Amino acid sequence: MKEVDLIALLERISSEEGVPLVLEEEIQLKEAFSHIPLLDEKPEKNVLNEMEERLFSKEIIFDRRSKNNLHWLFVSVAALIAILFGCGLWITSLEMKYATGKEGQLSFVLPDQSIVRLNENSSAEYNKFLFFFSKKIYMKGEAYYIVTKGRHFTVETALYKISVLGTRFMVSEKDKFDVFCYEGKVKVENLRTNEVKVLIKGQSFSSDRAVKEKQPGFVTHNYEFDNAPLIDAIGAIEKEYKITIGNKDFCRGLFFTGAFPIKDLKLTLDVVLAPYNMRWEQLSSNHYRIVRQ
């Protein structure tokens, strides 16, 4: 059998199609390899020389199936990468981002039907798909959360993580970081120091004052204070009426108990400042200052 014919025959056998041999081809193949000695036979010298010549005078031909297997391996890996890349694009497309401007507020509903209300100059974001696994919301500014009973998720800011379970609470980064718990229980964790504090109804993170109101002031527009720092009340007035008030340092060390009216800025300033022998002056349409009497 010619070497060219033998090689062609071997290529047919090793092909992926697996072409079967006819009887005549099987006989030719057996005859072509009949000179190869069995394990218990001692080959003659001329046979060894011929085998050596055949081995070292020809290029090694690799099995095509190995090449094809390697090819399909690369194809499979490429397909997997393409699928993962496509999934990544799909997951990224489910990013939900909300933000408010200087004078805006915004409410939205989470996938578990919990409600988030953003105050002005605030933002929140989460992924609709990943929320069912990680249940994380990233926020900046100030937001009020009404969590569906029996549900839980985590709110993260730059420095803190707040874990909740069936509760109503507010997270604020306006002047300083604070968390107010209006119902249920929340856990606040400092991501740098790992300090953990658990709040129950009526407690806040940054102060020992009782939280008596049922919702944040920016939601109800009704502000109540119980022995709270007077400067906090002044800050609430600034937020509610979108103004700036100078000389707030005059209020340090003083405490305020009571509520102030809304929709009447002048009456509000009188109610809050008069008990401390202080009054106010208007400098421009949105700028006021405190004056000691």
C-alpha angles and dihedrals in degrees: 000000000000118000091236091055091045092052091048090050093050091048090054091052093048094046120109091243088065094215109203120233124239119232094261092053092049090053091049091050093050091049092049091056097037091101091064108100123234121243093262095045125090108225119226119247094249090053091052091049091050092049091048091050092049092048099049099033095058133064115247111254113210122219109266090219090065090052092047092047090051090048092052090046090058091045091051093049091048091050091049091050090049091051093048091047090050091049089049091053090047093050090047090052088061093063108127117204128181128182138170131208133223097294103020139102128193137191127198138170124239122222090261090054094254114143127232123192117192121206121214120301092017137122140193134184140181140158116253092213100040091044089077089059109029098020093206131154123189117207146173128195120010131332138167119216128202105189120205110247111266093016127109139188141156128253116204130195127178092279108013142056120205118197117197141187121190098326148118118240144145130226117203132186096165103113099349134352114276141156123205120197115207098170138003120000138304133189118215120198127188106224093208103044097024087228111159128202126179118210127199130192112310097019132113129202103230101038141032094232117122118250103225101165117091094222137014117281093242088061100045098024085224117117125196126176131190113197089324124158108277089227088063090056090050089050090052090052090052091052096045097048098032094237138124122235121202129211093035088152087078086072098056114118092020126109132209132209121185142043132281128218123249132223090035112079097178093051090046093054091047093050094049101040105035096074088061097049092253132125136185139241128204113228099175139343094289103018127082136163137207119241128193115230 
